[in-house]
Amino acid sequence: MSKLIRVEGETYDRLEAMKRRGETFDHVIRDMLDSRLSVFQLVDVLEGKARYADWKAEQIRKGLEDERPGDRSPMPHVSV
């Protein structure tokens, strides 16, 4: 089923410029929507990697703090 979408002249010109030989506006718009979805998915992946990197850095920092002299010793000292 076809639908009509009204766009401003500048938007029409930009869509027209994006069309390749034999393509319709429908093709151009579908490609743009697919690309937009891919960008959002990529952003989600990158945000996840950044959160993981932050978490990992925090774990390393905590581990280094636990190993500082004078803090906690991994083995208790026993006098004989």
C-alpha positions as CSV (number, residue, x, y, z in Angstrom):
1,M,0.0,0.0,0.0
2,S,1.4,3.4,-1.0
3,K,1.4,6.4,1.2
4,L,2.2,10.0,0.5
5,I,4.8,11.8,2.5
6,R,5.3,15.6,2.2
7,V,8.8,16.9,2.6
8,E,10.3,20.4,2.3
9,G,12.0,21.3,-1.0
10,E,15.5,21.1,0.5
11,T,14.8,17.6,1.9
12,Y,13.4,16.5,-1.5
13,D,16.6,17.8,-3.2
14,R,18.8,15.9,-0.7
15,L,16.9,12.7,-1.2
16,E,17.1,13.1,-5.0
17,A,20.8,13.6,-4.7
18,M,21.1,10.3,-2.7
19,K,19.2,8.3,-5.3
20,R,21.3,6.0,-7.5
21,R,20.3,5.0,-11.0
22,G,17.1,2.9,-10.9
23,E,16.4,3.6,-7.3
24,T,13.2,5.1,-5.9
25,F,12.7,7.4,-3.0
26,D,11.5,4.3,-1.1
27,H,14.9,2.6,-1.6
28,V,16.7,5.7,-0.3
29,I,14.5,6.1,2.7
30,R,14.7,2.4,3.6
31,D,18.5,2.5,3.4
32,M,18.5,5.5,5.6
33,L,16.3,3.8,8.2
34,D,18.4,0.7,8.1
35,S,21.5,2.8,8.6
36,R,20.0,4.6,11.5
37,L,19.1,1.3,13.2
38,S,22.7,0.1,12.6
39,V,24.1,3.3,14.1
40,F,21.9,2.9,17.2
41,Q,23.0,-0.7,17.6
42,L,26.7,0.3,17.2
43,V,26.2,3.0,19.8
44,D,24.7,0.5,22.2
45,V,27.7,-1.8,21.7
46,L,30.2,1.0,22.2
47,E,28.4,2.2,25.3
48,G,28.5,-1.4,26.7
49,K,32.2,-1.6,25.9
50,A,32.9,1.7,27.6
51,R,30.9,0.7,30.7
52,Y,32.8,-2.6,30.8
53,A,36.2,-0.8,30.5
54,D,35.2,1.5,33.4
55,W,34.1,-1.5,35.5
56,K,37.4,-3.3,34.7
57,A,39.5,-0.3,35.5
58,E,37.6,0.1,38.8
59,Q,38.2,-3.6,39.7
60,I,41.9,-3.1,38.9
61,R,42.1,0.0,41.0
62,K,40.4,-1.8,43.9
63,G,42.8,-4.7,43.5
64,L,45.8,-2.4,43.6
65,E,44.4,-0.6,46.7
66,D,44.1,-4.0,48.5
67,E,47.8,-4.8,47.8
68,R,49.2,-1.5,49.3
69,P,51.6,-2.0,52.2
70,G,50.1,-1.2,55.5
71,D,46.6,-2.0,54.4
72,R,45.6,-5.6,54.7
73,S,48.2,-8.3,54.4
74,P,47.1,-11.4,52.5
75,M,48.8,-13.6,55.0
76,P,48.6,-12.8,58.8
77,H,51.9,-12.5,60.5
78,V,52.3,-15.1,63.2
79,S,55.0,-14.7,65.9
80,V,56.7,-17.9,67.1
